[in-house]
Amino acid sequence: MILGEEPHVYSVSEINNCIRRQLEDQFSLIWLKGEISNFKAHSSGHWYFSLKDKKCQIQAVMFRGFNSRLRFRPEDGAEVLIRGKITVYEPRGNYQIFCELMEPVGAGALQKAFEQLKAKLQKEGLFESSRKRPLPALPQHLAVVTSPTGAAIRDILHVLRRRFAGLKVTVIPALVQGEGAPTSIVRGLQMAAQILDVDVLILGRGGGSIEDLWAFNDEAVARAIAAHPAPVISAVGHEVDFTIADFVADLRAPTPSAAAEVVVKSAAELGERVTTLERSLIRSLQQLLRLERQRLSGLERHLVDPRRRLQDLIMRLDELRLRLEGACFRHLAQRRAHVELIRHRLGSPLERLRWQGQKVEKLKLELSNQALRGLEARRSRWRSASAVLESLSPLKVVERGYSIVSSTQHRVIKEVSQISVGESLDIRFARGGAQVQVMQIKGEKNGQRNDEL
């Protein structure tokens, strides 16, 4: 940064976009082997999983358009071989691999033996790129070690006749499958080594299982390839098939046909090359075009690939869909728990009716008891009042030997001033009564004594 200039401040989107371009430029197409974990087949048809080894792991995605072509369904713990490209999921800043091809990796004794032999030969340096020899530009004599009746030799000869019919070809028969195949292949390589003018050799066969291709994983075959005086092209199986012969050979071709195409260029290609060399004036134009292509490539890298944007949106949609499903499940669980709580609080209607009935019976019994207690209290009060009233009753006085004198108008006579001679009076005794007539008044009447009869 020049003194005085403001530093460039990146946004998160810019730095993620820059990292993605760097990764995609450097790892545009790679092969990766690992063990699958956290595998999830989304309802959209896309697969999301992780690839891991003993120490590390990397996120991976395989879109429906690619995984629909697979002949097997991956599962957690499966070891696979993947072809794809490294990229960055910009919204989250995670780097991952987009898988375009996936093949299962064979397991068991054969795979273990393969890995052990591979490690042994690699330690000895047989796989080093420094020992691999370049192919001749215009080979004159080609040797082919393969089965003389297989499809591989027919494909190789067909390509050679089409591209360069004048090439000398020597076919050395060999068994390419079975118990005696390694010995037969070693013998064929040794026979080809005795032919002095052989410029390049193709060792190949068609595709098959790991057992079918096992002859090319033999240590003797690997050492015979490394010791061969001419460059050796390994063309064993299909593009996804890897053998020890592929690592030791000077060049690996994905198929026998591709090996033949690598060995010779077509007549048209040679003519074009000669013409290009003769036209030296075009070199400056080619240089200019190359520079312009580089500039155009730089501009293209700054543009957002609509397919990449669509893939990012698909992943974002899958992520939002998962979050929505989780929120729905949580909401339903909460509502169920709330309903269960209310149901528990309300209880059974029959239980509630039974409980209310018991409560009514209890209240009836309590009401009856209270009524009885109230009645008994009133009876007690009545008895007490009756006893008091009875104690104050004149009859009680009469019972003690007194009597009650009243007029015929039922007026109680308390003093002599209230009566007169000849008046009839009623006398009530404790038991019974009598009517008498006043014959004589004794005592005072109107303040005077009167003893008249």
C-alpha positions as CSV (number, residue, x, y, z in Angstrom):
1,M,0.0,0.0,0.0
2,I,1.3,3.4,-1.0
3,L,1.8,5.8,2.0
4,G,-1.3,8.0,2.4
5,E,-3.7,5.7,0.5
6,E,-6.7,4.2,2.2
7,P,-6.5,0.4,2.5
8,H,-9.1,-1.6,0.6
9,V,-11.7,-2.9,2.9
10,Y,-13.4,-6.1,1.7
11,S,-16.9,-7.1,2.5
12,V,-17.7,-10.6,3.6
13,S,-19.4,-11.3,0.3
14,E,-16.3,-10.1,-1.7
15,I,-13.8,-12.2,0.3
16,N,-16.0,-15.3,0.1
17,N,-16.4,-14.8,-3.7
18,C,-12.6,-14.3,-4.1
19,I,-11.8,-17.4,-2.1
20,R,-14.3,-19.4,-4.2
21,R,-12.7,-18.2,-7.4
22,Q,-9.2,-19.2,-6.1
23,L,-10.4,-22.6,-5.0
24,E,-12.3,-23.3,-8.3
25,D,-9.3,-22.2,-10.4
26,Q,-6.8,-24.4,-8.4
27,F,-9.1,-27.4,-7.9
28,S,-11.2,-27.4,-11.0
29,L,-11.4,-31.2,-11.2
30,I,-10.0,-33.6,-8.6
31,W,-10.3,-37.2,-7.5
32,L,-11.0,-37.7,-3.8
33,K,-11.3,-40.8,-1.7
34,G,-12.9,-41.0,1.8
35,E,-15.5,-42.5,4.1
36,I,-19.0,-41.2,3.9
37,S,-20.6,-39.8,7.2
38,N,-23.7,-37.8,8.0
39,F,-25.3,-38.8,4.8
40,K,-28.7,-37.2,4.1
41,A,-30.8,-37.6,1.0
42,H,-32.9,-34.5,0.8
43,S,-36.5,-34.5,-0.4
44,S,-35.4,-32.4,-3.3
45,G,-33.3,-35.3,-4.6
46,H,-29.9,-33.7,-3.6
47,W,-27.4,-35.6,-1.4
48,Y,-25.5,-33.9,1.4
49,F,-22.8,-35.7,3.3
50,S,-19.2,-35.5,4.6
51,L,-16.1,-37.3,3.4
52,K,-13.6,-38.1,6.1
53,D,-10.4,-39.9,6.9
54,K,-8.7,-40.6,10.2
55,K,-7.9,-36.9,10.8
56,C,-10.1,-34.6,8.8
57,Q,-13.3,-34.3,6.9
58,I,-14.8,-32.1,4.1
59,Q,-18.4,-31.3,3.3
60,A,-19.8,-32.6,0.0
61,V,-22.9,-32.2,-2.1
62,M,-24.1,-34.3,-5.1
63,F,-27.0,-32.8,-7.0
64,R,-29.9,-34.8,-8.3
65,G,-28.7,-34.6,-11.9
66,F,-25.5,-36.4,-11.0
67,N,-26.6,-38.9,-8.4
68,S,-29.4,-40.2,-10.5
69,R,-26.9,-41.9,-12.7
70,L,-25.3,-43.9,-9.9
71,R,-25.9,-47.6,-9.7
72,F,-25.7,-47.8,-5.9
73,R,-26.9,-45.7,-3.0
74,P,-24.2,-44.4,-0.6
75,E,-24.5,-44.9,3.2
76,D,-22.6,-43.9,6.3
77,G,-19.3,-45.8,6.6
78,A,-19.0,-46.6,2.9
79,E,-15.6,-45.8,1.3
80,V,-16.0,-44.1,-2.1
81,L,-14.0,-42.5,-4.8
82,I,-15.3,-39.2,-6.0
83,R,-14.6,-36.9,-8.9
84,G,-15.6,-33.3,-8.5
85,K,-14.5,-29.7,-7.9
86,I,-13.8,-27.7,-4.8
87,T,-16.0,-24.6,-4.3
88,V,-17.3,-22.3,-1.6
89,Y,-20.9,-21.9,-0.4
90,E,-20.7,-18.2,-0.2
91,P,-23.7,-17.4,2.1
92,R,-22.1,-19.4,4.9
93,G,-18.4,-19.3,4.0
94,N,-18.0,-23.1,3.9
95,Y,-15.9,-24.8,1.4
96,Q,-17.0,-28.1,0.0
97,I,-16.7,-30.4,-3.0
98,F,-19.3,-30.7,-5.7
99,C,-19.4,-34.4,-6.7
100,E,-20.0,-35.3,-10.3
101,L,-19.0,-39.0,-10.2
102,M,-18.9,-41.5,-7.4
103,E,-17.7,-45.1,-7.3
104,P,-17.5,-47.5,-4.3
105,V,-14.1,-48.6,-3.2
106,G,-13.7,-52.3,-2.8
107,A,-13.0,-53.5,0.7
108,G,-11.6,-56.7,2.2
109,A,-8.4,-58.7,1.7
110,L,-7.8,-57.6,-1.9
111,Q,-8.2,-53.9,-1.1
112,K,-5.8,-54.3,1.9
113,A,-3.2,-56.1,-0.3
114,F,-3.6,-53.4,-2.9
115,E,-2.9,-50.6,-0.3
116,Q,0.1,-52.5,1.2
117,L,1.7,-53.0,-2.2
118,K,1.0,-49.5,-3.3
119,A,2.7,-48.1,-0.1
120,K,5.7,-50.4,-0.6
121,L,6.3,-49.4,-4.2
122,Q,5.6,-45.8,-3.5
123,K,8.2,-45.9,-0.8
124,E,10.7,-47.4,-3.3
125,G,10.1,-44.4,-5.6
126,L,8.4,-46.4,-8.5
127,F,5.6,-43.8,-8.6
128,E,7.8,-40.7,-8.7
129,S,7.1,-38.4,-11.6
130,S,10.8,-37.8,-12.1
131,R,11.3,-41.4,-13.4
132,K,8.4,-41.3,-15.8
133,R,9.5,-40.9,-19.5
134,P,7.8,-38.7,-22.1
135,L,6.2,-40.4,-25.1
136,P,7.8,-40.0,-28.5
137,A,6.2,-37.4,-30.7
138,L,6.2,-39.6,-33.8
139,P,6.5,-43.2,-32.8
140,Q,7.3,-45.7,-35.6
141,H,6.8,-49.0,-33.8
142,L,4.1,-49.7,-31.1
143,A,3.9,-52.9,-29.0
144,V,0.6,-53.9,-27.4
145,V,0.5,-56.5,-24.6
146,T,-3.1,-57.7,-24.2
147,S,-5.6,-60.5,-24.9
148,P,-5.7,-61.1,-28.7
149,T,-9.4,-61.8,-28.6
150,G,-10.6,-59.1,-26.3
151,A,-12.4,-55.8,-27.1
152,A,-9.3,-53.8,-26.0
153,I,-7.2,-54.8,-29.0
154,R,-10.0,-54.3,-31.4
155,D,-10.5,-50.7,-30.1
156,I,-6.8,-50.0,-30.2
157,L,-6.4,-51.2,-33.8
158,H,-9.5,-49.4,-34.9
159,V,-8.2,-46.0,-33.6
160,L,-4.8,-46.6,-35.1
161,R,-6.1,-47.3,-38.5
162,R,-8.3,-44.2,-38.4
163,R,-5.6,-41.9,-37.1
164,F,-2.3,-43.2,-38.6
165,A,-2.5,-46.4,-40.7
166,G,1.2,-46.5,-41.4
167,L,2.3,-47.2,-37.8
168,K,3.9,-50.6,-37.2
169,V,2.1,-52.5,-34.5
170,T,3.2,-55.7,-32.7
171,V,0.6,-57.5,-30.7
172,I,2.0,-59.7,-27.9
173,P,-0.7,-62.1,-26.6
174,A,-1.1,-62.4,-22.8
175,L,-3.7,-63.5,-20.3
176,V,-5.3,-60.5,-18.7
177,Q,-7.5,-62.3,-16.2
178,G,-7.2,-65.4,-14.0
179,E,-4.6,-67.2,-12.0
180,G,-1.9,-67.3,-14.6
181,A,-2.4,-63.8,-15.9
182,P,0.4,-62.0,-13.9
183,T,3.0,-64.5,-15.2
184,S,1.7,-64.2,-18.8
185,I,1.8,-60.3,-18.6
186,V,5.3,-60.4,-17.3
187,R,6.4,-62.7,-20.1
188,G,4.7,-60.4,-22.7
189,L,6.5,-57.3,-21.3
190,Q,9.9,-59.2,-21.4
191,M,9.2,-60.3,-25.0
192,A,8.4,-56.6,-26.0
193,A,11.7,-55.5,-24.2
194,Q,13.7,-57.8,-26.6
195,I,12.3,-56.0,-29.6
196,L,14.9,-53.2,-30.1
197,D,12.9,-50.7,-32.2
198,V,9.8,-50.5,-30.1
199,D,9.2,-46.8,-29.3
200,V,6.2,-47.2,-26.9
201,L,4.2,-50.0,-25.4
202,I,0.5,-50.2,-24.4
203,L,-0.5,-52.6,-21.6
204,G,-4.3,-52.9,-21.4
205,R,-7.6,-54.7,-21.1
206,G,-11.3,-53.8,-20.7
207,G,-13.1,-52.9,-17.5
208,G,-14.2,-55.3,-14.8
209,S,-14.4,-55.8,-11.1
210,I,-11.4,-55.6,-8.7
211,E,-11.0,-59.3,-9.0
212,D,-11.0,-59.2,-12.8
213,L,-8.3,-56.5,-12.8
214,W,-6.2,-58.0,-10.0
215,A,-3.5,-59.3,-12.4
216,F,-2.5,-55.7,-12.9
217,N,-2.0,-55.2,-9.1
218,D,0.7,-57.9,-9.0
219,E,4.2,-56.8,-7.8
220,A,6.0,-58.8,-10.5
221,V,3.9,-57.0,-13.2
222,A,4.7,-53.6,-11.6
223,R,8.4,-54.2,-11.6
224,A,8.4,-55.5,-15.2
225,I,6.7,-52.2,-16.2
226,A,9.2,-50.2,-14.3
227,A,12.1,-52.1,-15.9
228,H,10.8,-51.9,-19.5
229,P,13.2,-49.9,-21.8
230,A,10.4,-48.1,-23.7
231,P,7.7,-45.8,-22.2
232,V,4.7,-47.8,-21.1
233,I,1.1,-46.7,-21.2
234,S,-1.3,-48.4,-18.8
235,A,-4.8,-48.7,-20.2
236,V,-6.6,-51.0,-17.8
237,G,-10.3,-50.9,-17.2
238,H,-12.5,-47.8,-17.4
239,E,-11.8,-44.2,-16.2
240,V,-12.6,-44.9,-12.6
241,D,-10.6,-48.1,-12.4
242,F,-7.1,-47.7,-10.8
243,T,-4.5,-50.4,-10.6
244,I,-0.8,-50.6,-9.5
245,A,0.1,-50.7,-13.2
246,D,-1.4,-47.2,-13.6
247,F,0.8,-45.7,-10.9
248,V,4.0,-47.4,-12.2
249,A,3.5,-46.8,-15.9
250,D,4.9,-43.7,-17.6
251,L,1.3,-42.6,-18.5
252,R,-2.2,-43.8,-17.5
253,A,-4.9,-43.7,-20.1
254,P,-8.6,-44.0,-19.0
255,T,-9.4,-46.6,-21.7
256,P,-7.5,-48.6,-24.4
257,S,-9.0,-46.4,-27.1
258,A,-7.7,-43.3,-25.3
259,A,-4.2,-44.9,-25.1
260,A,-4.2,-45.4,-28.9
261,E,-5.2,-41.8,-29.4
262,V,-2.4,-40.6,-27.1
263,V,0.3,-42.7,-28.9
264,V,-0.3,-41.2,-32.4
265,K,-1.7,-38.0,-33.7
266,S,-4.0,-38.1,-36.7
267,A,-2.7,-37.2,-40.2
268,A,-4.9,-34.1,-40.1
269,E,-3.3,-33.0,-36.9
270,L,0.2,-33.5,-38.2
271,G,-0.7,-31.5,-41.3
272,E,-2.1,-28.7,-39.3
273,R,1.0,-28.7,-37.1
274,V,3.3,-28.4,-40.2
275,T,1.2,-25.6,-41.6
276,T,1.3,-23.8,-38.3
277,L,5.0,-24.0,-38.1
278,E,5.4,-22.7,-41.7
279,R,3.3,-19.7,-41.0
280,S,5.6,-17.8,-38.7
281,L,3.8,-14.6,-39.3
282,I,0.8,-15.9,-37.5
283,R,2.8,-16.3,-34.2
284,S,2.4,-12.7,-33.3
285,L,-1.3,-13.0,-33.8
286,Q,-1.5,-16.1,-31.8
287,Q,0.4,-14.3,-29.0
288,L,-2.1,-11.5,-29.1
289,L,-5.0,-13.9,-29.1
290,R,-3.6,-15.7,-26.2
291,L,-3.3,-12.5,-24.2
292,E,-6.8,-11.5,-25.1
293,R,-8.1,-15.0,-24.1
294,Q,-6.3,-14.6,-20.8
295,R,-7.9,-11.2,-20.3
296,L,-11.3,-12.6,-21.3
297,S,-10.8,-15.5,-18.9
298,G,-10.0,-13.1,-16.1
299,L,-13.2,-11.2,-16.9
300,E,-15.2,-14.4,-16.9
301,R,-13.9,-15.4,-13.5
302,H,-15.3,-12.1,-12.1
303,L,-18.7,-12.9,-13.6
304,V,-21.1,-15.0,-11.5
305,D,-21.9,-18.2,-13.2
306,P,-25.8,-18.5,-13.3
307,R,-25.5,-22.2,-12.7
308,R,-23.4,-21.6,-9.7
309,R,-25.8,-19.0,-8.4
310,L,-28.7,-21.4,-9.0
311,Q,-26.8,-24.2,-7.1
312,D,-26.3,-21.8,-4.2
313,L,-29.9,-20.9,-4.2
314,I,-30.9,-24.6,-4.3
315,M,-28.7,-25.2,-1.2
316,R,-30.1,-22.2,0.5
317,L,-33.7,-23.4,-0.3
318,D,-32.8,-26.9,1.2
319,E,-31.4,-25.2,4.3
320,L,-34.5,-23.0,4.8
321,R,-36.8,-26.0,4.1
322,L,-35.1,-28.0,6.9
323,R,-35.4,-25.1,9.3
324,L,-39.1,-24.7,8.4
325,E,-39.7,-28.4,9.0
326,G,-37.9,-28.3,12.3
327,A,-40.0,-25.2,13.4
328,C,-43.2,-27.0,12.4
329,F,-42.2,-30.1,14.3
330,R,-41.3,-28.1,17.4
331,H,-44.6,-26.1,17.2
332,L,-46.7,-29.3,16.9
333,A,-44.8,-30.8,19.9
334,Q,-45.5,-27.7,22.0
335,R,-49.3,-27.8,21.1
336,R,-49.5,-31.5,21.9
337,A,-47.9,-30.9,25.2
338,H,-50.3,-28.0,25.9
339,V,-53.3,-30.1,25.0
340,E,-52.0,-33.0,27.2
341,L,-51.6,-30.5,30.1
342,I,-55.2,-29.1,29.7
343,R,-56.5,-32.7,29.4
344,H,-54.7,-33.6,32.5
345,R,-56.1,-30.6,34.4
346,L,-59.7,-31.2,33.2
347,G,-59.6,-34.9,33.8
348,S,-62.3,-37.3,32.7
349,P,-65.9,-35.9,32.5
350,L,-67.1,-39.1,34.3
351,E,-64.6,-38.6,37.0
352,R,-65.6,-35.0,37.4
353,L,-69.3,-35.9,37.6
354,R,-68.5,-38.6,40.2
355,W,-66.5,-36.1,42.2
356,Q,-69.3,-33.5,42.0
357,G,-71.8,-36.2,43.1
358,Q,-69.6,-37.0,46.0
359,K,-69.4,-33.4,46.9
360,V,-73.2,-33.0,46.6
361,E,-73.7,-36.0,49.0
362,K,-71.2,-34.5,51.4
363,L,-73.0,-31.1,51.3
364,K,-76.4,-32.8,51.8
365,L,-75.0,-34.7,54.8
366,E,-73.4,-31.6,56.2
367,L,-76.7,-29.6,55.6
368,S,-78.7,-32.4,57.4
369,N,-76.2,-32.4,60.3
370,Q,-76.4,-28.6,60.5
371,A,-80.3,-28.7,60.5
372,L,-80.3,-31.4,63.2
373,R,-77.8,-29.3,65.2
374,G,-79.9,-26.2,64.8
375,L,-83.1,-28.0,65.7
376,E,-81.4,-29.5,68.8
377,A,-80.1,-26.0,69.7
378,R,-83.6,-24.5,69.4
379,R,-85.1,-27.3,71.4
380,S,-82.5,-26.7,74.1
381,R,-83.3,-23.0,74.1
382,W,-87.0,-23.8,74.2
383,R,-86.5,-26.2,77.2
384,S,-84.5,-23.5,79.0
385,A,-87.1,-20.8,78.3
386,S,-89.9,-23.1,79.3
387,A,-88.0,-23.9,82.6
388,V,-87.6,-20.2,83.3
389,L,-91.2,-19.4,82.3
390,E,-92.4,-22.3,84.4
391,S,-90.3,-21.1,87.4
392,L,-92.0,-17.7,87.1
393,S,-95.5,-19.1,86.6
394,P,-98.1,-18.3,89.3
395,L,-99.0,-21.9,89.3
396,K,-95.7,-22.8,90.9
397,V,-96.7,-20.4,93.8
398,V,-100.0,-22.1,94.0
399,E,-98.4,-25.4,94.3
400,R,-96.6,-24.2,97.4
401,G,-100.0,-23.7,99.2
402,Y,-101.1,-20.3,97.8
403,S,-104.1,-19.7,95.7
404,I,-105.1,-17.1,93.0
405,V,-108.2,-14.9,93.5
406,S,-109.7,-13.3,90.4
407,S,-112.9,-11.6,89.5
408,T,-115.4,-13.0,87.2
409,Q,-113.8,-10.8,84.6
410,H,-110.6,-12.7,85.2
411,R,-108.9,-9.9,86.9
412,V,-106.4,-11.0,89.6
413,I,-107.3,-9.5,92.9
414,K,-104.3,-8.3,94.7
415,E,-105.8,-6.1,97.5
416,V,-109.1,-5.7,99.2
417,S,-109.7,-2.4,97.6
418,Q,-110.5,-4.3,94.4
419,I,-113.5,-6.2,95.8
420,S,-116.8,-5.4,97.4
421,V,-119.2,-7.3,99.6
422,G,-121.4,-9.7,97.7
423,E,-119.1,-9.9,94.7
424,S,-118.4,-13.3,93.3
425,L,-114.8,-14.3,93.1
426,D,-113.0,-17.3,91.5
427,I,-110.3,-19.0,93.6
428,R,-107.8,-21.3,91.9
429,F,-105.9,-23.8,93.9
430,A,-103.0,-26.0,93.0
431,R,-105.6,-28.6,92.0
432,G,-108.9,-27.3,91.1
433,G,-110.8,-24.1,92.1
434,A,-113.9,-22.7,93.6
435,Q,-116.3,-19.7,93.3
436,V,-117.1,-17.8,96.4
437,Q,-119.0,-14.7,97.4
438,V,-117.6,-12.0,99.5
439,M,-119.4,-11.9,102.8
440,Q,-117.1,-9.7,104.8
441,I,-114.1,-7.5,103.9
442,K,-111.3,-7.2,106.4
443,G,-108.6,-4.7,106.2
444,E,-108.6,-1.2,104.6
445,K,-110.7,0.1,101.8
446,N,-110.2,3.5,100.5
447,G,-108.0,4.2,103.4
448,Q,-110.6,3.2,106.0
449,R,-111.0,0.1,108.1
450,N,-114.3,-1.7,107.5
451,D,-115.4,-4.7,109.3
452,E,-118.9,-4.9,107.8
453,L,-120.3,-8.0,106.5
